Amino acid sequence: ALPICISVDAAGPDVVKAFIVKQKMNYQVVMADDAVQTAFGGVQVLPTTFLIDATGQIRDRKEGSEEEAVYAQKIAAVMN
């Protein structure tokens, strides 16, 4: 399982690229358009995190933050 970040930053790719470098993010980051956001049921809260299983099904949607240990359990459940 690989994390993928989908950015909805309205400032555009250059701002996102600078953020990626500054935060030393080591995973794929792509830009979302309106169609992508709609396909995921809309994004009203940032961050919004989706857990997607190997078949492409959304298994969890989290808006905002959550305790790391709790979310790690959700990730483990989707990966098994």
N, CA, C and O atoms as CSV, one atom per row, in Angstrom:
chain,resi,resn,atom,element,x,y,z
A,1,ALA,N,N,0.838,-1.178,0.000
A,1,ALA,CA,C,0.000,0.000,0.000
A,1,ALA,C,C,0.884,1.242,0.000
A,1,ALA,O,O,1.826,1.351,0.784
A,2,LEU,N,N,0.568,2.162,-0.879
A,2,LEU,CA,C,1.328,3.396,-0.991
A,2,LEU,C,C,0.422,4.597,-0.750
A,2,LEU,O,O,-0.692,4.649,-1.272
A,3,PRO,N,N,0.888,5.556,0.031
A,3,PRO,CA,C,0.086,6.768,0.210
A,3,PRO,C,C,0.162,7.642,-1.034
A,3,PRO,O,O,1.200,7.730,-1.690
A,4,ILE,N,N,-0.937,8.272,-1.340
A,4,ILE,CA,C,-0.999,9.252,-2.417
A,4,ILE,C,C,-1.720,10.471,-1.858
A,4,ILE,O,O,-2.793,10.351,-1.265
A,5,CYS,N,N,-1.138,11.613,-2.047
A,5,CYS,CA,C,-1.769,12.863,-1.614
A,5,CYS,C,C,-2.404,13.518,-2.829
A,5,CYS,O,O,-1.770,13.650,-3.876
A,6,ILE,N,N,-3.659,13.926,-2.686
A,6,ILE,CA,C,-4.341,14.667,-3.743
A,6,ILE,C,C,-4.567,16.071,-3.218
A,6,ILE,O,O,-5.355,16.279,-2.296
A,7,SER,N,N,-3.878,17.026,-3.806
A,7,SER,CA,C,-3.958,18.401,-3.341
A,7,SER,C,C,-5.109,19.132,-4.027
A,7,SER,O,O,-5.322,18.989,-5.231
A,8,VAL,N,N,-5.839,19.911,-3.249
A,8,VAL,CA,C,-6.902,20.756,-3.784
A,8,VAL,C,C,-6.530,22.230,-3.646
A,8,VAL,O,O,-7.396,23.102,-3.714
A,9,ASP,N,N,-5.248,22.503,-3.454
A,9,ASP,CA,C,-4.767,23.861,-3.260
A,9,ASP,C,C,-5.071,24.714,-4.483
A,9,ASP,O,O,-4.610,24.414,-5.584
A,10,ALA,N,N,-5.838,25.765,-4.293
A,10,ALA,CA,C,-6.227,26.646,-5.394
A,10,ALA,C,C,-5.067,27.478,-5.920
A,10,ALA,O,O,-5.150,28.032,-7.016
A,11,ALA,N,N,-3.985,27.572,-5.151
A,11,ALA,CA,C,-2.835,28.374,-5.581
A,11,ALA,C,C,-2.044,27.690,-6.696
A,11,ALA,O,O,-1.225,28.326,-7.359
A,12,GLY,N,N,-2.287,26.402,-6.900
A,12,GLY,CA,C,-1.683,25.710,-8.023
A,12,GLY,C,C,-0.454,24.884,-7.714
A,12,GLY,O,O,0.039,24.876,-6.586
A,13,PRO,N,N,0.041,24.181,-8.740
A,13,PRO,CA,C,1.126,23.223,-8.578
A,13,PRO,C,C,2.432,23.807,-8.036
A,13,PRO,O,O,3.123,23.136,-7.270
A,14,ASP,N,N,2.783,25.022,-8.407
A,14,ASP,CA,C,4.054,25.577,-7.936
A,14,ASP,C,C,4.085,25.716,-6.418
A,14,ASP,O,O,5.103,25.431,-5.788
A,15,VAL,N,N,2.983,26.150,-5.836
A,15,VAL,CA,C,2.893,26.275,-4.381
A,15,VAL,C,C,2.951,24.900,-3.734
A,15,VAL,O,O,3.604,24.717,-2.707
A,16,VAL,N,N,2.274,23.943,-4.332
A,16,VAL,CA,C,2.257,22.582,-3.803
A,16,VAL,C,C,3.654,21.963,-3.884
A,16,VAL,O,O,4.091,21.304,-2.940
A,17,LYS,N,N,4.355,22.167,-4.998
A,17,LYS,CA,C,5.715,21.630,-5.142
A,17,LYS,C,C,6.627,22.186,-4.051
A,17,LYS,O,O,7.412,21.442,-3.462
A,18,ALA,N,N,6.532,23.474,-3.781
A,18,ALA,CA,C,7.355,24.084,-2.734
A,18,ALA,C,C,7.031,23.469,-1.370
A,18,ALA,O,O,7.933,23.224,-0.570
A,19,PHE,N,N,5.751,23.221,-1.107
A,19,PHE,CA,C,5.328,22.607,0.154
A,19,PHE,C,C,5.894,21.194,0.283
A,19,PHE,O,O,6.357,20.800,1.353
A,20,ILE,N,N,5.854,20.437,-0.810
A,20,ILE,CA,C,6.369,19.063,-0.814
A,20,ILE,C,C,7.851,19.054,-0.436
A,20,ILE,O,O,8.291,18.245,0.381
A,21,VAL,N,N,8.600,19.955,-1.036
A,21,VAL,CA,C,10.038,20.028,-0.754
A,21,VAL,C,C,10.266,20.439,0.702
A,21,VAL,O,O,11.080,19.835,1.401
A,22,LYS,N,N,9.554,21.457,1.149
A,22,LYS,CA,C,9.729,21.959,2.513
A,22,LYS,C,C,9.399,20.886,3.551
A,22,LYS,O,O,10.101,20.753,4.553
A,23,GLN,N,N,8.335,20.125,3.313
A,23,GLN,CA,C,7.893,19.099,4.258
A,23,GLN,C,C,8.612,17.760,4.070
A,23,GLN,O,O,8.401,16.822,4.839
A,24,LYS,N,N,9.457,17.681,3.045
A,24,LYS,CA,C,10.201,16.457,2.736
A,24,LYS,C,C,9.266,15.257,2.554
A,24,LYS,O,O,9.518,14.166,3.065
A,25,MET,N,N,8.196,15.490,1.822
A,25,MET,CA,C,7.221,14.430,1.563
A,25,MET,C,C,7.836,13.418,0.596
A,25,MET,O,O,8.398,13.793,-0.433
A,26,ASN,N,N,7.725,12.141,0.935
A,26,ASN,CA,C,8.353,11.106,0.124
A,26,ASN,C,C,7.331,10.187,-0.541
A,26,ASN,O,O,7.576,8.993,-0.719
A,27,TYR,N,N,6.201,10.750,-0.901
A,27,TYR,CA,C,5.178,9.964,-1.587
A,27,TYR,C,C,4.542,10.809,-2.682
A,27,TYR,O,O,4.735,12.024,-2.741
A,28,GLN,N,N,3.789,10.151,-3.540
A,28,GLN,CA,C,3.176,10.780,-4.707
A,28,GLN,C,C,2.177,11.862,-4.304
A,28,GLN,O,O,1.353,11.657,-3.413
A,29,VAL,N,N,2.258,13.002,-4.963
A,29,VAL,CA,C,1.299,14.090,-4.758
A,29,VAL,C,C,0.793,14.516,-6.133
A,29,VAL,O,O,1.578,14.805,-7.036
A,30,VAL,N,N,-0.524,14.549,-6.274
A,30,VAL,CA,C,-1.136,14.968,-7.536
A,30,VAL,C,C,-2.131,16.080,-7.256
A,30,VAL,O,O,-2.590,16.247,-6.126
A,31,MET,N,N,-2.459,16.833,-8.286
A,31,MET,CA,C,-3.425,17.921,-8.154
A,31,MET,C,C,-4.818,17.417,-8.518
A,31,MET,O,O,-4.985,16.688,-9.496
A,32,ALA,N,N,-5.810,17.805,-7.732
A,32,ALA,CA,C,-7.192,17.411,-7.994
A,32,ALA,C,C,-7.907,18.509,-8.763
A,32,ALA,O,O,-7.680,19.698,-8.537
A,33,ASP,N,N,-8.763,18.095,-9.662
A,33,ASP,CA,C,-9.665,19.044,-10.300
A,33,ASP,C,C,-11.067,18.800,-9.745
A,33,ASP,O,O,-11.246,17.948,-8.874
A,34,ASP,N,N,-12.049,19.529,-10.232
A,34,ASP,CA,C,-13.421,19.385,-9.719
A,34,ASP,C,C,-13.959,17.975,-9.918
A,34,ASP,O,O,-14.695,17.472,-9.069
A,35,ALA,N,N,-13.604,17.327,-11.027
A,35,ALA,CA,C,-14.102,15.976,-11.307
A,35,ALA,C,C,-13.579,14.982,-10.269
A,35,ALA,O,O,-14.317,14.104,-9.823
A,36,VAL,N,N,-12.323,15.116,-9.889
A,36,VAL,CA,C,-11.747,14.213,-8.884
A,36,VAL,C,C,-12.441,14.429,-7.547
A,36,VAL,O,O,-12.805,13.467,-6.872
A,37,GLN,N,N,-12.622,15.675,-7.166
A,37,GLN,CA,C,-13.291,15.951,-5.891
A,37,GLN,C,C,-14.709,15.407,-5.888
A,37,GLN,O,O,-15.148,14.845,-4.884
A,38,THR,N,N,-15.423,15.558,-6.971
A,38,THR,CA,C,-16.788,15.042,-7.076
A,38,THR,C,C,-16.799,13.521,-6.987
A,38,THR,O,O,-17.668,12.944,-6.332
A,39,ALA,N,N,-15.847,12.873,-7.636
A,39,ALA,CA,C,-15.774,11.409,-7.620
A,39,ALA,C,C,-15.593,10.862,-6.210
A,39,ALA,O,O,-16.018,9.745,-5.917
A,40,PHE,N,N,-14.965,11.646,-5.336
A,40,PHE,CA,C,-14.744,11.225,-3.957
A,40,PHE,C,C,-15.829,11.750,-3.013
A,40,PHE,O,O,-15.681,11.668,-1.794
A,41,GLY,N,N,-16.895,12.277,-3.562
A,41,GLY,CA,C,-17.998,12.740,-2.739
A,41,GLY,C,C,-17.835,14.164,-2.232
A,41,GLY,O,O,-18.528,14.583,-1.305
A,42,GLY,N,N,-16.930,14.896,-2.835
A,42,GLY,CA,C,-16.690,16.275,-2.431
A,42,GLY,C,C,-15.729,16.365,-1.259
A,42,GLY,O,O,-15.621,15.441,-0.453
A,43,VAL,N,N,-15.048,17.469,-1.177
A,43,VAL,CA,C,-14.104,17.713,-0.090
A,43,VAL,C,C,-14.460,19.058,0.527
A,43,VAL,O,O,-14.237,20.108,-0.077
A,44,GLN,N,N,-15.016,19.018,1.738
A,44,GLN,CA,C,-15.434,20.235,2.423
A,44,GLN,C,C,-14.479,20.637,3.536
A,44,GLN,O,O,-14.421,21.807,3.915
A,45,VAL,N,N,-13.724,19.666,4.065
A,45,VAL,CA,C,-12.832,19.892,5.202
A,45,VAL,C,C,-11.418,19.498,4.794
A,45,VAL,O,O,-11.218,18.481,4.129
A,46,LEU,N,N,-10.453,20.293,5.188
A,46,LEU,CA,C,-9.051,19.964,4.933
A,46,LEU,C,C,-8.344,19.729,6.246
A,46,LEU,O,O,-8.478,20.566,7.139
A,47,PRO,N,N,-7.617,18.676,6.429
A,47,PRO,CA,C,-7.473,17.619,5.434
A,47,PRO,C,C,-8.641,16.644,5.469
A,47,PRO,O,O,-9.278,16.456,6.506
A,48,THR,N,N,-8.909,16.038,4.343
A,48,THR,CA,C,-9.813,14.901,4.259
A,48,THR,C,C,-8.976,13.727,3.771
A,48,THR,O,O,-8.263,13.839,2.773
A,49,THR,N,N,-9.062,12.617,4.462
A,49,THR,CA,C,-8.246,11.447,4.148
A,49,THR,C,C,-9.148,10.274,3.807
A,49,THR,O,O,-10.120,9.992,4.509
A,50,PHE,N,N,-8.812,9.597,2.723
A,50,PHE,CA,C,-9.552,8.411,2.298
A,50,PHE,C,C,-8.644,7.197,2.392
A,50,PHE,O,O,-7.469,7.268,2.032
A,51,LEU,N,N,-9.174,6.100,2.868
A,51,LEU,CA,C,-8.486,4.817,2.789
A,51,LEU,C,C,-9.171,4.035,1.671
A,51,LEU,O,O,-10.376,3.787,1.714
A,52,ILE,N,N,-8.388,3.658,0.685
A,52,ILE,CA,C,-8.917,2.958,-0.480
A,52,ILE,C,C,-8.251,1.587,-0.538
A,52,ILE,O,O,-7.025,1.485,-0.492
A,53,ASP,N,N,-9.066,0.530,-0.640
A,53,ASP,CA,C,-8.503,-0.815,-0.645
A,53,ASP,C,C,-7.952,-1.186,-2.027
A,53,ASP,O,O,-8.039,-0.402,-2.972
A,54,ALA,N,N,-7.394,-2.373,-2.125
A,54,ALA,CA,C,-6.741,-2.814,-3.357
A,54,ALA,C,C,-7.700,-2.919,-4.532
A,54,ALA,O,O,-7.263,-2.930,-5.683
A,55,THR,N,N,-9.013,-2.997,-4.261
A,55,THR,CA,C,-9.991,-3.082,-5.344
A,55,THR,C,C,-10.511,-1.715,-5.761
A,55,THR,O,O,-11.332,-1.608,-6.672
A,56,GLY,N,N,-10.027,-0.657,-5.085
A,56,GLY,CA,C,-10.448,0.699,-5.428
A,56,GLY,C,C,-11.648,1.200,-4.646
A,56,GLY,O,O,-12.165,2.279,-4.938
A,57,GLN,N,N,-12.100,0.443,-3.663
A,57,GLN,CA,C,-13.249,0.841,-2.862
A,57,GLN,C,C,-12.813,1.750,-1.714
A,57,GLN,O,O,-11.825,1.471,-1.035
A,58,ILE,N,N,-13.550,2.834,-1.501
A,58,ILE,CA,C,-13.274,3.708,-0.363
A,58,ILE,C,C,-13.746,2.979,0.888
A,58,ILE,O,O,-14.927,2.662,1.027
A,59,ARG,N,N,-12.816,2.718,1.789
A,59,ARG,CA,C,-13.123,1.974,3.014
A,59,ARG,C,C,-13.267,2.875,4.228
A,59,ARG,O,O,-13.858,2.476,5.231
A,60,ASP,N,N,-12.727,4.098,4.145
A,60,ASP,CA,C,-12.840,5.030,5.257
A,60,ASP,C,C,-12.639,6.442,4.725
A,60,ASP,O,O,-11.847,6.675,3.812
A,61,ARG,N,N,-13.366,7.367,5.312
A,61,ARG,CA,C,-13.225,8.790,4.988
A,61,ARG,C,C,-13.091,9.515,6.312
A,61,ARG,O,O,-13.950,9.398,7.186
A,62,LYS,N,N,-12.004,10.269,6.455
A,62,LYS,CA,C,-11.748,10.979,7.704
A,62,LYS,C,C,-11.584,12.450,7.389
A,62,LYS,O,O,-10.777,12.827,6.539
A,63,GLU,N,N,-12.351,13.280,8.076
A,63,GLU,CA,C,-12.218,14.725,7.931
A,63,GLU,C,C,-11.518,15.267,9.163
A,63,GLU,O,O,-11.936,15.005,10.291
A,64,GLY,N,N,-10.444,16.029,8.942
A,64,GLY,CA,C,-9.688,16.571,10.058
A,64,GLY,C,C,-8.679,15.564,10.564
A,64,GLY,O,O,-8.276,14.649,9.846
A,65,SER,N,N,-8.276,15.744,11.812
A,65,SER,CA,C,-7.239,14.881,12.374
A,65,SER,C,C,-7.845,13.787,13.248
A,65,SER,O,O,-9.021,13.825,13.608
A,66,GLU,N,N,-7.006,12.821,13.572
A,66,GLU,CA,C,-7.421,11.702,14.407
A,66,GLU,C,C,-6.168,11.173,15.108
A,66,GLU,O,O,-5.062,11.300,14.584
A,67,GLU,N,N,-6.339,10.588,16.274
A,67,GLU,CA,C,-5.210,9.998,16.994
A,67,GLU,C,C,-4.467,9.032,16.073
A,67,GLU,O,O,-5.088,8.226,15.379
A,68,GLU,N,N,-3.146,9.116,16.070
A,68,GLU,CA,C,-2.342,8.281,15.183
A,68,GLU,C,C,-2.594,6.795,15.413
A,68,GLU,O,O,-2.715,6.037,14.450
A,69,ALA,N,N,-2.674,6.371,16.659
A,69,ALA,CA,C,-2.873,4.950,16.962
A,69,ALA,C,C,-4.224,4.461,16.444
A,69,ALA,O,O,-4.325,3.344,15.937
A,70,VAL,N,N,-5.244,5.278,16.566
A,70,VAL,CA,C,-6.579,4.897,16.097
A,70,VAL,C,C,-6.576,4.755,14.577
A,70,VAL,O,O,-7.117,3.793,14.032
A,71,TYR,N,N,-5.963,5.723,13.901
A,71,TYR,CA,C,-5.953,5.673,12.437
A,71,TYR,C,C,-5.066,4.538,11.929
A,71,TYR,O,O,-5.359,3.939,10.894
A,72,ALA,N,N,-3.988,4.240,12.647
A,72,ALA,CA,C,-3.122,3.124,12.272
A,72,ALA,C,C,-3.904,1.810,12.287
A,72,ALA,O,O,-3.670,0.938,11.450
A,73,GLN,N,N,-4.826,1.668,13.232
A,73,GLN,CA,C,-5.666,0.463,13.287
A,73,GLN,C,C,-6.579,0.385,12.059
A,73,GLN,O,O,-6.786,-0.696,11.507
A,74,LYS,N,N,-7.119,1.517,11.638
A,74,LYS,CA,C,-7.978,1.533,10.453
A,74,LYS,C,C,-7.180,1.159,9.216
A,74,LYS,O,O,-7.656,0.404,8.369
A,75,ILE,N,N,-5.968,1.685,9.112
A,75,ILE,CA,C,-5.113,1.372,7.968
A,75,ILE,C,C,-4.803,-0.121,7.955
A,75,ILE,O,O,-4.890,-0.762,6.908
A,76,ALA,N,N,-4.448,-0.672,9.096
A,76,ALA,CA,C,-4.133,-2.092,9.184
A,76,ALA,C,C,-5.330,-2.945,8.775
A,76,ALA,O,O,-5.162,-3.963,8.105
A,77,ALA,N,N,-6.529,-2.540,9.170
A,77,ALA,CA,C,-7.729,-3.310,8.821
A,77,ALA,C,C,-7.959,-3.320,7.311
A,77,ALA,O,O,-8.383,-4.336,6.760
A,78,VAL,N,N,-7.688,-2.216,6.643
A,78,VAL,CA,C,-7.885,-2.140,5.188
A,78,VAL,C,C,-6.819,-2.937,4.463
A,78,VAL,O,O,-7.090,-3.534,3.421
A,79,MET,N,N,-5.610,-2.953,5.004
A,79,MET,CA,C,-4.515,-3.660,4.335
A,79,MET,C,C,-4.622,-5.171,4.476
A,79,MET,O,O,-4.030,-5.900,3.680
A,80,ASN,N,N,-5.355,-5.658,5.456
A,80,ASN,CA,C,-5.458,-7.115,5.670
A,80,ASN,C,C,-6.585,-7.710,4.898
A,80,ASN,O,O,-6.810,-8.918,4.965
